[in-house]
């Protein structure tokens, strides 16, 4: 009863405080009589209506409401004094709004999924600092104007919260700099004009003149040449003005002029809007407002510390809201213990079955006929020691498939086509090396069951098809990719023979269908293993490269499901493997990265799938948990690996790796290296050159194979860690 009375007192105090802020709005009392009245006016499911909520933790909300969440226009006030007024979408600040801090600082502008994102104006405490411009995930990013409390002013480009690109900085004494910036400092080429008329124009590094440049004093005397703060590295020539007898020291530039022209520091925001916890009223009876709230922990488990009368309040921080909202709302069940999000009861199979009438139905029949012909063709059992001639790119077999059949091919209902097998002996031997039975292989691809086409093509324009048993994936590829696999086929084969635990994609066949007639269309296929062929539901999928540009899922969060491929900046976990596994994993990542670097391959990634177990884990660590791992002996690295993941939190939303939180989840992992057919060709070199002008060259995906390999390896080995004893 004491806990109950304390909560009631807290709620009544919140009412008074909220009324003083928002004015004298009608207050719905929480007594039994008013609860009965509310029950008579329960809105229909899916109906948006105006609501007023005094929440048990002291927060207050008034505005539009839908299915237990703010939705539409509304005001939310936190007990610490923060307040948001604006648009909401299913419990997230989304659209136009104003966020106010207790200090008096405000942000007025666009929001996306809880973040300051889009065009907006930030005004500091007492109107001191002001920024008008573009934002991405709480950070100044794009064009913007910053006016500082000391009357300095910057207008130009920003990147991840710092000046970067072209911009102009003006000091309060009238001095100004125009030129390039990097990481908040003057860099590359630029010009600075001082209030006394002196000027430097030339190269900069880390906010100081360094490199070729000229400094012209107010009296027209000029130093030209090589600049550096270290006098020993300087190589300067002094040109005196007419009749000048004043001695000038180049160190004056560093010790006097630039010392009085420092860049003002960035404003420090104590807490971002996306970090605010949101107390959401979750009802077990639809929209019924009289049901008492239930407090849940971030893992979805009951918090035993909270009074049972108020044990139906869900406290969701920003990370948890993102994770939870990314599940298909039509499939969600109650939260599973040991999982950071609610797990679907039903998961639909990926892809659309290719049945008669489908635009690719005939192509599927051609593929199945060709595979049955290639694999079923009699031949001697191949030896693992292949001759070099077997890897010759010219080693290919063409077969004609007329509708009426031929001496070697059966009759069929499709149009005539030609079928090409690339290096058939090599791929037959690879299938034997991978312990694939020929009959099972044909049954998976060419059986009575149709293939399934994934809903949309990949970024490259390729289409993907899955076999009915999910064992194999068939991908359409470009001619350049065919050349890449044929060029590296010998090294690829030897790599698999040498390293049992390699994480590279397994290739089972390389083929081409050429349609006859007017189109003469060629479709090239590669058949590979499906990494996620398992009875376990894959709850989260990540495609990880170690780059940051464009590595955030661009779908609306409501559309992200368990089959969605998330990217580097979506990752909120570190992976902890058993000691034996982590050692082998590190060795194999190094071997595979070195192999791809030697073959001049880039743009590959580590595909990771996570199945969250249902058992409950202790947040404090592994000491009290029932954590078990499989014995690596006889198992396969990357397949069905029992491990744990630890939640991490980023201080900067655009940084790749965050800080570990000590919150663990028990998982089964699947991982492997995919997309290993991209040469660093002229197209990728041009892409690198073009994007390097616009973005930080280290953040883009298209870099040379050596740099790509080093960055990929460094990133992966930082997020895969040894399980703590």
C-alpha positions as CSV (number, residue, x, y, z in Angstrom):
1,X,0.0,0.0,0.0
2,X,2.9,2.4,0.7
3,X,4.1,2.0,-2.9
4,X,0.6,2.6,-4.2
5,X,0.2,5.7,-2.1
6,X,3.6,7.0,-3.2
7,X,2.7,6.5,-6.8
8,X,-0.7,8.3,-6.5
9,X,1.0,11.3,-4.8
10,X,3.6,11.4,-7.6
11,X,0.8,11.3,-10.3
12,X,-1.2,14.1,-8.6
13,X,2.0,16.2,-8.4
14,X,2.5,15.6,-12.1
15,X,-1.0,16.8,-12.8
16,X,-0.5,20.1,-11.1
17,X,2.9,20.6,-12.8
18,X,1.6,19.7,-16.2
19,X,-1.5,21.9,-15.8
20,X,0.8,24.9,-14.9
21,X,2.7,24.3,-18.2
22,X,-0.1,23.5,-20.6
23,X,-2.9,25.6,-19.1
24,X,-6.2,24.5,-17.6
25,X,-7.1,21.5,-19.7
26,X,-9.8,19.2,-18.6
27,X,-8.3,16.5,-16.3
28,X,-9.7,13.0,-16.3
29,X,-9.5,11.7,-12.7
30,X,-8.3,8.2,-12.1
31,X,-11.1,7.1,-9.8
32,X,-13.4,4.2,-10.4
33,X,-16.3,6.4,-11.4
34,X,-14.4,8.1,-14.2
35,X,-12.9,4.8,-15.3
36,X,-16.4,3.5,-15.8
37,X,-17.3,6.6,-17.8
38,X,-14.1,6.1,-20.0
39,X,-15.0,2.5,-20.6
40,X,-18.3,3.7,-22.1
41,X,-16.4,5.8,-24.6
42,X,-13.7,3.4,-25.8
43,X,-12.7,4.3,-29.4
44,X,-12.6,1.6,-32.0
45,X,-9.3,-0.1,-32.8
46,X,-7.3,1.8,-35.4
47,X,-9.2,5.1,-34.7
48,X,-7.2,8.3,-33.9
49,X,-8.6,10.3,-31.1
50,X,-7.6,13.1,-28.7
51,X,-6.2,11.8,-25.4
52,X,-4.7,13.1,-22.2
53,X,-2.3,10.9,-20.2
54,X,-0.9,11.4,-16.8
55,X,1.7,8.6,-16.6
56,X,2.8,7.0,-13.4
57,X,6.4,8.1,-13.7
58,X,5.3,11.7,-13.8
59,X,5.4,12.3,-17.6
60,X,2.4,14.0,-19.2
61,X,1.0,13.7,-22.8
62,X,-1.9,15.5,-24.5
63,X,-2.8,15.1,-28.2
64,X,-3.7,12.7,-30.8
65,X,-3.6,9.0,-29.8
66,X,-3.7,5.7,-31.7
67,X,-3.5,2.1,-30.4
68,X,-1.6,3.1,-27.2
69,X,0.8,5.5,-28.9
70,X,1.0,9.3,-29.6
71,X,0.1,9.6,-33.3
72,X,-0.7,12.9,-35.0
73,X,-0.1,16.2,-33.2
74,X,0.7,16.3,-29.5
75,X,2.7,17.5,-26.5
76,X,4.9,15.3,-24.4
77,X,6.4,16.6,-21.2
78,X,9.1,14.7,-19.2
79,X,9.6,15.2,-15.5
80,X,13.1,16.5,-16.0
81,X,11.7,19.5,-17.9
82,X,12.2,18.4,-21.5
83,X,9.2,18.9,-23.7
84,X,8.3,18.1,-27.3
85,X,5.4,19.7,-29.2
86,X,4.7,18.5,-32.8
87,X,4.0,15.6,-35.0
88,X,4.1,11.9,-33.9
89,X,4.0,8.7,-35.8
90,X,3.2,5.5,-33.7
91,X,5.1,6.8,-30.7
92,X,8.0,8.4,-32.5
93,X,8.6,12.1,-33.2
94,X,8.2,12.2,-36.9
95,X,7.6,15.3,-39.0
96,X,7.7,18.9,-37.8
97,X,8.1,19.8,-34.1
98,X,9.8,21.7,-31.3
99,X,12.0,20.1,-28.6
100,X,12.8,22.2,-25.5
101,X,15.5,21.5,-23.0
102,X,15.3,22.5,-19.3
103,X,18.1,25.0,-19.9
104,X,15.9,26.9,-22.3
105,X,17.7,25.6,-25.4
106,X,15.3,24.7,-28.3
107,X,15.3,22.9,-31.6
108,X,12.5,23.8,-34.1
109,X,12.5,21.8,-37.3
110,X,12.1,18.3,-38.8
111,X,12.3,15.0,-36.9
112,X,12.7,11.5,-38.2
113,X,12.3,8.4,-36.0
114,X,13.0,10.5,-32.9
115,X,16.1,12.2,-34.3
116,X,16.6,15.8,-35.3
117,X,16.8,15.1,-39.0
118,X,16.1,17.5,-41.9
119,X,16.0,21.3,-41.9
120,X,15.9,22.8,-38.4
121,X,17.0,25.6,-36.1
122,X,18.8,25.0,-32.8
123,X,19.0,27.8,-30.3
124,X,21.2,27.4,-27.3
125,X,20.6,28.5,-23.7
126,X,19.5,32.2,-23.5
127,X,19.7,32.4,-27.3
128,X,23.5,32.1,-27.2
129,X,24.5,29.8,-30.0
130,X,22.2,29.4,-33.0
131,X,22.4,26.9,-35.9
132,X,20.2,27.0,-39.0
133,X,20.6,24.3,-41.5
134,X,20.4,20.6,-42.3
135,X,20.7,17.8,-39.8
136,X,21.1,14.0,-40.0
137,X,20.5,11.9,-36.9
138,X,21.0,14.7,-34.4
139,X,24.2,16.0,-36.1
140,X,24.7,19.0,-38.2
141,X,25.2,17.6,-41.7
142,X,25.0,19.4,-45.0
143,X,24.7,23.2,-45.5
144,X,24.2,25.3,-42.4
145,X,24.9,28.6,-40.6
146,X,26.2,28.7,-37.1
147,X,26.2,31.9,-35.0
148,X,28.2,31.6,-31.8
149,X,27.6,33.3,-28.5
150,X,30.9,35.3,-28.9
151,X,29.5,36.8,-32.2
152,X,31.7,34.5,-34.4
153,X,29.8,33.1,-37.5
154,X,30.3,30.1,-39.8
155,X,28.4,29.5,-43.0
156,X,29.2,26.4,-45.1
157,X,29.2,22.6,-45.2
158,X,29.0,20.3,-42.2
159,X,29.8,16.6,-41.8
160,X,28.8,14.6,-38.7
161,X,28.5,17.7,-36.5
162,X,31.8,19.4,-37.6
163,X,32.7,21.8,-40.3
164,X,33.8,19.9,-43.4
165,X,33.9,21.0,-47.0
166,X,33.8,24.6,-48.2
167,X,32.9,27.3,-45.7
168,X,33.5,30.8,-44.4
169,X,34.3,31.6,-40.7
170,X,34.1,35.2,-39.6
171,X,35.5,36.3,-36.2
172,X,33.9,39.1,-34.2
173,X,36.9,41.4,-34.9
174,X,36.2,41.2,-38.6
175,X,38.8,38.6,-39.6
176,X,37.6,35.8,-41.8
177,X,38.6,32.5,-43.4
178,X,37.3,31.2,-46.7
179,X,38.2,27.8,-47.9
180,X,38.2,24.1,-47.1
181,X,37.5,22.4,-43.8
182,X,38.0,19.0,-42.4
183,X,37.0,17.7,-38.9
184,X,36.2,21.2,-37.8
185,X,39.5,22.6,-38.7
186,X,40.9,24.7,-41.6
187,X,42.4,22.2,-44.1
188,X,43.7,21.9,-47.7
189,X,43.4,25.3,-49.6
190,X,42.0,28.5,-48.1
191,X,42.5,32.2,-47.4
192,X,42.4,34.1,-44.1
193,X,42.1,37.8,-43.9
194,X,43.0,39.5,-40.6
195,X,41.4,42.7,-39.3
196,X,44.6,44.7,-39.7
197,X,44.7,43.9,-43.4
198,X,47.3,41.0,-43.3
199,X,46.4,37.9,-45.3
200,X,47.5,34.3,-45.8
201,X,46.5,32.3,-48.8
202,X,47.7,28.8,-49.4
203,X,47.6,25.3,-48.0
204,X,46.4,24.3,-44.5
205,X,46.6,21.2,-42.3
206,X,44.9,20.7,-38.9
207,X,44.0,24.4,-38.7
208,X,47.5,25.8,-39.4
209,X,49.3,27.0,-42.5
210,X,51.3,24.0,-43.8
211,X,52.6,23.6,-47.4
212,X,52.8,26.1,-50.2
213,X,51.4,29.6,-49.4
214,X,52.0,33.3,-49.1
215,X,51.5,35.6,-46.1
216,X,51.2,39.3,-46.9
217,X,51.6,41.7,-44.0
218,X,49.5,44.9,-43.7
219,X,52.6,46.9,-44.9
220,X,52.7,44.8,-48.1
221,X,55.8,42.8,-47.1
222,X,55.3,39.1,-48.1
223,X,56.6,35.7,-47.2
224,X,56.2,33.1,-49.9
225,X,57.2,29.4,-50.0
226,X,56.9,26.3,-47.8
227,X,55.1,26.9,-44.5
228,X,55.2,24.8,-41.3
229,X,54.9,25.6,-37.6
230,X,58.3,23.9,-37.1
231,X,60.9,26.6,-38.3
232,X,63.2,23.7,-39.4
233,X,60.7,22.7,-42.0
234,X,60.1,26.2,-43.4
235,X,61.4,27.3,-46.7
236,X,60.4,30.9,-47.1
237,X,61.4,33.9,-49.1
238,X,60.7,37.4,-47.8
239,X,59.8,40.2,-50.2
240,X,60.1,43.6,-48.6
241,X,57.9,46.5,-49.6
242,X,59.5,49.8,-50.9
243,X,61.5,51.5,-48.2
244,X,60.6,49.0,-45.6
245,X,63.0,48.5,-42.7
246,X,60.7,46.6,-40.4
247,X,61.8,43.1,-39.5
248,X,59.2,40.4,-39.9
249,X,59.3,37.0,-38.3
250,X,57.2,34.2,-40.0
251,X,56.5,32.7,-36.5
252,X,54.3,35.8,-35.9
253,X,51.7,34.1,-38.1
254,X,51.4,31.2,-35.6
255,X,52.2,32.9,-32.3
256,X,50.3,36.1,-32.8
257,X,47.8,36.2,-35.7
258,X,46.4,32.7,-35.5
259,X,46.5,32.6,-31.7
260,X,43.9,35.4,-31.6
261,X,41.8,33.6,-34.3
262,X,40.7,30.4,-32.7
263,X,37.6,28.4,-33.8
264,X,34.9,28.5,-31.2
265,X,34.0,25.0,-29.8
266,X,30.8,23.2,-30.7
267,X,27.9,23.5,-28.3
268,X,27.4,20.5,-26.0
269,X,23.8,19.1,-25.7
270,X,23.3,17.2,-22.5
271,X,20.8,14.8,-23.9
272,X,19.5,14.3,-27.5
273,X,15.8,14.0,-28.3
274,X,16.4,10.4,-29.5
275,X,17.8,9.5,-26.1
276,X,14.7,10.4,-24.2
277,X,12.7,7.6,-22.7
278,X,9.1,7.5,-23.7
279,X,6.5,6.2,-21.2
280,X,3.9,4.6,-23.4
281,X,0.5,3.4,-22.2
282,X,0.2,-0.2,-23.4
283,X,-3.2,-1.8,-22.9
284,X,-4.0,-5.5,-23.0
285,X,-7.6,-4.6,-24.0
286,X,-7.0,-2.6,-27.1
287,X,-7.5,1.1,-26.6
288,X,-9.2,0.8,-23.2
289,X,-7.8,3.8,-21.2
290,X,-8.8,2.4,-17.8
291,X,-6.4,-0.5,-17.9
292,X,-3.5,0.3,-15.6
293,X,-0.1,0.5,-17.2
294,X,2.7,-2.1,-17.0
295,X,6.4,-1.3,-16.7
296,X,8.7,-3.4,-18.8
297,X,12.5,-3.6,-19.0
298,X,14.2,-3.0,-22.3
299,X,14.4,-6.7,-22.9
300,X,10.6,-7.0,-22.6
301,X,10.7,-8.7,-19.1
302,X,8.7,-7.5,-16.1
303,X,10.5,-5.2,-13.7
304,X,10.1,-6.8,-10.3
305,X,11.0,-3.6,-8.6
306,X,7.8,-1.9,-9.8
307,X,4.6,-2.0,-7.8
308,X,2.3,-4.6,-9.3
309,X,-0.6,-2.1,-9.5
310,X,1.4,-0.2,-12.1
311,X,3.2,-3.1,-13.8
312,X,1.8,-2.4,-17.2
313,X,3.8,0.6,-18.2
314,X,6.3,0.0,-21.1
315,X,9.4,2.2,-20.7
316,X,11.1,2.2,-24.1
317,X,14.4,4.0,-24.7
318,X,15.2,5.1,-28.2
319,X,17.2,2.1,-29.2
320,X,14.5,-0.3,-28.0
321,X,11.8,1.7,-29.8
322,X,13.8,1.4,-33.1
323,X,14.2,-2.3,-32.6
324,X,10.6,-3.0,-31.7
325,X,9.2,-0.8,-34.4
326,X,11.2,-2.7,-37.0
327,X,9.1,-5.9,-36.6
328,X,6.1,-6.4,-38.8
329,X,3.3,-5.1,-36.6
330,X,0.9,-7.6,-38.2
331,X,3.0,-10.5,-37.0
332,X,4.0,-9.5,-33.5
333,X,3.3,-11.5,-30.5
334,X,4.2,-10.7,-26.9
335,X,7.8,-10.0,-26.2
336,X,10.0,-13.1,-25.8
337,X,12.3,-13.3,-22.9
338,X,16.0,-13.0,-23.8
339,X,15.3,-11.0,-27.0
340,X,15.6,-7.2,-27.5
341,X,12.5,-7.1,-29.5
342,X,9.2,-8.9,-29.9
343,X,9.5,-12.0,-32.0
344,X,6.9,-12.8,-34.7
345,X,4.6,-15.9,-34.2
346,X,4.5,-16.5,-37.9
347,X,7.3,-15.7,-40.4
348,X,6.4,-15.8,-44.1
349,X,8.7,-17.6,-46.5
350,X,10.8,-15.3,-48.5
351,X,10.0,-14.7,-52.2
352,X,7.2,-15.3,-54.7
353,X,6.7,-18.7,-56.1
354,X,7.3,-18.7,-59.9
355,X,4.2,-20.3,-61.3
356,X,2.8,-20.4,-64.8
357,X,2.1,-16.9,-65.9
358,X,5.0,-15.4,-64.0
359,X,7.2,-13.3,-66.3
360,X,10.2,-15.5,-65.4
361,X,8.4,-18.8,-65.6
362,X,10.0,-19.8,-68.9
363,X,13.4,-18.8,-67.8
364,X,13.0,-21.0,-64.7
365,X,12.1,-24.0,-66.9
366,X,15.2,-23.3,-69.0
367,X,17.4,-23.2,-66.0
368,X,16.0,-26.4,-64.5
369,X,16.3,-28.2,-67.9
370,X,19.9,-27.0,-68.2
371,X,20.9,-28.0,-64.6
372,X,19.3,-31.5,-65.0
373,X,21.3,-31.9,-68.2
374,X,24.6,-30.7,-66.8
375,X,24.6,-32.5,-63.5
376,X,23.0,-35.7,-64.8
377,X,25.5,-36.1,-67.7
378,X,27.5,-39.2,-67.1
379,X,31.2,-38.9,-66.5
380,X,34.1,-40.3,-64.5
381,X,34.4,-39.4,-60.8
382,X,36.7,-36.4,-60.8
383,X,39.9,-36.2,-59.0
384,X,40.6,-33.4,-56.5
385,X,43.9,-32.8,-58.2
386,X,42.7,-30.9,-61.3
387,X,44.9,-30.0,-64.3
388,X,45.4,-26.3,-65.0
389,X,43.5,-26.8,-68.3
390,X,40.3,-27.4,-66.4
391,X,40.4,-23.8,-65.2
392,X,40.9,-22.3,-68.6
393,X,38.1,-19.7,-69.2
394,X,37.6,-21.1,-72.7
395,X,36.6,-24.4,-71.1
396,X,32.9,-24.3,-71.6
397,X,30.2,-26.5,-73.2
398,X,27.3,-25.2,-75.3
399,X,24.1,-27.3,-75.7
400,X,21.1,-26.5,-77.8
401,X,17.6,-27.3,-76.4
402,X,15.0,-27.4,-79.2
403,X,11.4,-27.8,-78.1
404,X,11.0,-31.1,-79.9
405,X,14.1,-32.5,-78.1
406,X,17.3,-33.9,-79.6
407,X,19.7,-36.8,-79.2
408,X,21.0,-35.3,-75.9
409,X,18.1,-33.2,-74.7
410,X,14.5,-34.0,-73.8
411,X,11.4,-32.3,-75.4
412,X,10.0,-29.4,-73.5
413,X,7.3,-26.8,-73.6
414,X,9.5,-23.8,-73.6
415,X,10.9,-21.9,-76.6
416,X,14.3,-23.0,-78.0
417,X,17.3,-21.9,-76.1
418,X,21.0,-22.6,-75.8
419,X,22.7,-23.6,-72.5
420,X,26.3,-22.9,-71.5
421,X,28.3,-24.6,-68.8
422,X,31.4,-22.8,-67.7
423,X,34.4,-24.9,-66.5
424,X,32.0,-27.9,-65.8
425,X,34.8,-30.2,-64.5
426,X,35.8,-27.6,-61.9
427,X,32.3,-27.1,-60.5
428,X,31.6,-30.8,-60.5
429,X,34.7,-31.2,-58.4
430,X,33.7,-28.3,-56.1
431,X,30.3,-30.0,-55.5
432,X,32.2,-33.2,-54.6
433,X,34.5,-31.2,-52.3
434,X,31.5,-29.6,-50.6
435,X,30.0,-33.1,-50.2
436,X,26.9,-32.4,-52.3
437,X,25.1,-35.4,-53.6
438,X,24.3,-35.0,-57.3
439,X,20.8,-36.5,-57.0
440,X,19.9,-34.2,-54.0
441,X,21.3,-31.2,-55.8
442,X,19.1,-31.9,-58.9
443,X,16.1,-32.6,-56.7
444,X,16.5,-29.2,-54.9
445,X,16.8,-27.2,-58.1
446,X,15.0,-29.2,-60.7
447,X,12.3,-31.1,-58.7
448,X,8.6,-30.7,-59.0
449,X,8.6,-27.7,-56.6
450,X,9.1,-24.3,-58.3
451,X,11.8,-21.8,-57.4
452,X,10.9,-18.6,-55.4
453,X,11.9,-15.2,-56.7
454,X,12.9,-12.7,-54.0
455,X,10.7,-9.6,-53.9
456,X,13.1,-7.1,-55.4
457,X,16.5,-7.2,-57.2
458,X,19.7,-6.3,-55.4
459,X,21.5,-3.0,-55.7
460,X,23.4,-4.4,-58.7
461,X,20.2,-5.2,-60.6
462,X,20.7,-8.9,-60.1
463,X,17.7,-11.2,-59.3
464,X,17.8,-13.9,-56.7
465,X,15.9,-17.2,-56.7
466,X,15.6,-19.6,-53.8
467,X,15.1,-23.4,-54.1
468,X,12.0,-24.8,-52.4
469,X,14.1,-26.3,-49.6
470,X,16.1,-23.0,-49.1
471,X,19.4,-24.9,-49.6
472,X,20.5,-23.0,-52.7
473,X,20.3,-19.5,-54.0
474,X,20.5,-18.7,-57.7
475,X,21.7,-15.2,-58.7
476,X,21.7,-13.5,-62.1
477,X,25.1,-11.9,-62.7
478,X,26.8,-9.6,-65.2
479,X,29.4,-10.5,-67.7
480,X,32.1,-8.8,-65.7
481,X,31.3,-11.0,-62.7
482,X,31.5,-14.1,-64.9
483,X,35.0,-12.9,-65.9
484,X,35.9,-12.3,-62.3
485,X,35.0,-15.8,-61.1
486,X,36.7,-17.5,-64.0
487,X,39.9,-15.4,-63.5
488,X,40.1,-16.3,-59.8
489,X,38.6,-19.8,-60.1
490,X,41.9,-21.7,-59.6
491,X,42.8,-19.7,-56.6
492,X,39.3,-20.0,-55.2
493,X,39.4,-23.8,-55.6
494,X,42.8,-24.1,-53.9
495,X,41.6,-21.8,-51.0
496,X,38.7,-24.1,-50.2
497,X,40.9,-27.1,-50.4
498,X,43.4,-25.5,-47.9
499,X,41.0,-24.0,-45.4
500,X,38.1,-26.0,-44.1
501,X,36.5,-23.1,-42.2
502,X,36.7,-20.5,-44.9
503,X,33.8,-18.0,-44.7
504,X,33.7,-17.4,-48.5
505,X,30.5,-18.1,-50.4
506,X,30.3,-21.6,-51.8
507,X,29.7,-21.7,-55.6
508,X,28.2,-24.8,-57.1
509,X,27.8,-23.9,-60.8
510,X,28.1,-21.2,-63.4
511,X,25.8,-21.2,-66.4
512,X,24.3,-19.1,-69.1
513,X,20.9,-19.3,-70.9
514,X,20.8,-17.8,-74.4
515,X,17.3,-17.3,-75.7
516,X,16.9,-17.6,-79.5
517,X,14.8,-15.5,-81.7
518,X,14.8,-11.7,-82.1
519,X,15.9,-10.9,-78.6
520,X,19.1,-13.1,-78.4
521,X,19.0,-12.3,-74.7
522,X,21.7,-13.9,-72.5
523,X,21.1,-14.5,-68.8
524,X,24.0,-15.6,-66.7
525,X,23.5,-17.5,-63.4
526,X,25.7,-18.6,-60.5
527,X,24.4,-21.1,-58.0
528,X,25.6,-20.7,-54.4
529,X,24.8,-22.0,-51.0
530,X,22.1,-20.2,-48.9
531,X,23.8,-19.2,-45.6
532,X,20.4,-19.0,-43.8
533,X,19.2,-22.6,-44.6
534,X,18.1,-23.5,-41.1
535,X,15.1,-24.5,-39.1
536,X,15.8,-21.5,-36.8
537,X,14.0,-18.3,-37.6
538,X,16.6,-15.6,-38.5
539,X,15.3,-12.6,-36.5
540,X,18.0,-10.1,-37.6
541,X,20.1,-10.0,-40.7
542,X,23.1,-7.6,-41.1
543,X,25.3,-6.9,-44.2
544,X,28.5,-5.5,-42.8
545,X,31.3,-3.8,-44.7
546,X,33.1,-1.5,-42.3
547,X,32.1,1.7,-44.2
548,X,29.6,4.3,-43.1
549,X,28.4,6.2,-46.2
550,X,25.0,5.0,-47.2
551,X,25.2,2.2,-44.6
552,X,21.9,2.9,-42.9
553,X,18.7,1.2,-43.9
554,X,16.7,3.6,-46.1
555,X,13.3,1.9,-45.6
556,X,10.7,3.4,-43.2
557,X,11.0,1.6,-39.9
558,X,7.5,0.3,-40.1
559,X,8.4,-1.7,-43.3
560,X,11.5,-3.4,-41.8
561,X,10.8,-7.0,-41.1
562,X,12.8,-10.0,-40.0
563,X,13.8,-10.6,-43.7
564,X,15.2,-7.1,-44.1
565,X,18.9,-6.8,-44.6
566,X,20.2,-4.2,-42.1
567,X,23.6,-2.4,-42.5
568,X,26.6,-1.2,-40.5
569,X,24.9,1.8,-38.9
570,X,21.8,-0.2,-38.0
571,X,24.0,-2.6,-36.0
572,X,23.5,-2.3,-32.2
573,X,25.4,-5.4,-31.0
574,X,28.8,-6.8,-30.5
575,X,29.3,-10.5,-31.1
576,X,30.9,-12.6,-28.4
577,X,32.2,-16.0,-29.5
578,X,33.6,-18.9,-27.4
579,X,37.4,-18.8,-27.0
580,X,38.0,-21.6,-29.5
581,X,35.7,-20.2,-32.1
582,X,37.0,-16.6,-31.8
583,X,40.6,-17.7,-32.4
584,X,39.6,-19.7,-35.6
585,X,37.4,-16.8,-36.7
586,X,40.2,-14.3,-36.5
587,X,42.6,-16.5,-38.4
588,X,40.0,-17.2,-41.1
589,X,39.0,-13.5,-41.5
590,X,42.6,-12.7,-42.1
591,X,43.1,-15.6,-44.6
592,X,39.9,-14.7,-46.5
593,X,40.6,-11.0,-46.6
594,X,44.2,-11.6,-47.8
595,X,42.8,-13.9,-50.5
596,X,40.3,-11.3,-51.8
597,X,42.9,-8.6,-51.7
598,X,45.3,-10.7,-53.8
599,X,42.5,-11.3,-56.3
600,X,41.8,-7.5,-56.5
601,X,38.2,-8.0,-55.1
602,X,36.4,-5.4,-53.1
603,X,32.8,-4.4,-52.1
604,X,32.3,-7.7,-50.3
605,X,30.6,-7.9,-46.9
606,X,30.1,-10.2,-43.9
607,X,26.5,-11.4,-43.9
608,X,25.3,-12.1,-40.3
609,X,22.1,-13.8,-39.2
610,X,20.9,-13.9,-35.6
611,X,18.4,-16.2,-34.0
612,X,17.5,-15.0,-30.5
613,X,16.9,-17.8,-28.1
614,X,13.9,-17.7,-25.7
615,X,15.8,-18.3,-22.5
616,X,16.3,-15.5,-20.0
617,X,19.7,-14.0,-19.6
618,X,21.1,-11.9,-16.7
619,X,21.8,-8.4,-17.8
620,X,24.8,-8.1,-15.5
621,X,26.8,-10.7,-17.3
622,X,27.3,-14.4,-17.9
623,X,27.9,-15.4,-14.3
624,X,24.3,-16.4,-13.5
625,X,23.2,-17.3,-17.0
626,X,22.6,-20.7,-18.5
627,X,24.9,-20.1,-21.5
628,X,26.2,-23.1,-23.5
629,X,28.3,-23.3,-26.7
630,X,28.8,-26.1,-29.1
631,X,32.2,-27.8,-29.2
632,X,34.0,-26.4,-32.3
633,X,35.4,-29.8,-33.0
634,X,33.5,-31.3,-36.0
635,X,31.3,-28.2,-36.4
636,X,31.5,-25.5,-39.1
637,X,32.6,-22.0,-38.5
638,X,29.7,-19.6,-39.4
639,X,26.9,-22.2,-39.3
640,X,24.7,-22.7,-36.2
641,X,27.2,-21.1,-33.9
642,X,25.9,-20.7,-30.3
643,X,27.1,-17.4,-29.0
644,X,26.0,-14.2,-27.3
645,X,25.6,-10.6,-28.4
646,X,26.2,-7.6,-26.2
647,X,24.2,-4.4,-26.9
648,X,26.3,-1.3,-27.7
649,X,25.4,2.3,-27.7
650,X,26.9,5.0,-29.9
651,X,27.8,8.4,-28.6
652,X,27.7,9.6,-32.2
653,X,24.9,8.1,-34.3
654,X,27.2,8.0,-37.4
655,X,30.1,6.2,-35.8
656,X,30.5,2.6,-36.6
657,X,31.3,1.1,-33.2
658,X,29.6,2.1,-29.9
659,X,30.4,1.4,-26.3
660,X,29.4,-2.0,-24.7
661,X,26.6,-1.8,-22.2
662,X,26.8,-5.1,-20.4
663,X,23.4,-6.2,-21.7
664,X,23.6,-9.7,-23.3
665,X,21.4,-11.9,-25.4
666,X,21.8,-15.6,-26.1
667,X,21.8,-16.3,-29.8
668,X,22.5,-18.8,-32.6
669,X,24.7,-17.1,-35.3
670,X,25.1,-17.7,-39.0
671,X,27.8,-15.7,-40.9
672,X,29.8,-15.7,-44.1
673,X,31.5,-13.5,-46.7
674,X,29.3,-12.7,-49.7
675,X,29.4,-10.6,-52.9
676,X,33.0,-11.6,-53.7
677,X,32.8,-11.0,-57.5
678,X,33.4,-7.3,-57.7
679,X,36.7,-6.4,-59.4
680,X,38.2,-3.0,-58.7
681,X,37.6,-2.0,-62.3
682,X,37.4,1.3,-64.0
683,X,33.8,1.8,-62.9
684,X,34.7,1.4,-59.2
685,X,37.7,3.6,-59.7
686,X,35.6,6.4,-61.1
687,X,33.0,5.9,-58.3
688,X,35.8,6.3,-55.8
689,X,37.1,9.5,-57.5
690,X,33.7,11.0,-57.7
691,X,32.6,10.3,-54.2
692,X,35.9,11.3,-52.7
693,X,35.2,14.9,-53.8
694,X,31.9,14.9,-51.9
695,X,32.6,12.7,-48.9
696,X,35.4,11.5,-46.6
697,X,37.3,9.0,-48.7
698,X,37.6,6.6,-45.8
699,X,33.8,6.4,-45.3
700,X,32.9,5.3,-48.9
701,X,32.6,1.7,-50.0
702,X,34.4,2.0,-53.3
703,X,38.1,2.0,-52.3
704,X,41.0,0.0,-53.7
705,X,41.2,-3.7,-52.6
706,X,44.1,-3.2,-50.1
707,X,42.4,-0.4,-48.3
708,X,39.1,-2.2,-48.4
709,X,40.6,-5.4,-47.0
710,X,42.3,-3.5,-44.1
711,X,39.2,-1.5,-43.2
712,X,36.9,-4.6,-43.5
713,X,39.2,-6.7,-41.3
714,X,39.7,-4.0,-38.7
715,X,35.9,-3.4,-38.3
716,X,34.9,-7.0,-38.2
717,X,37.6,-7.9,-35.6
718,X,36.4,-5.0,-33.4
719,X,32.8,-6.2,-33.3
720,X,33.6,-9.9,-32.9
721,X,35.1,-10.4,-29.5
722,X,36.0,-13.3,-27.2
723,X,33.3,-14.3,-24.7
724,X,34.2,-13.1,-21.2
725,X,34.9,-16.0,-18.8
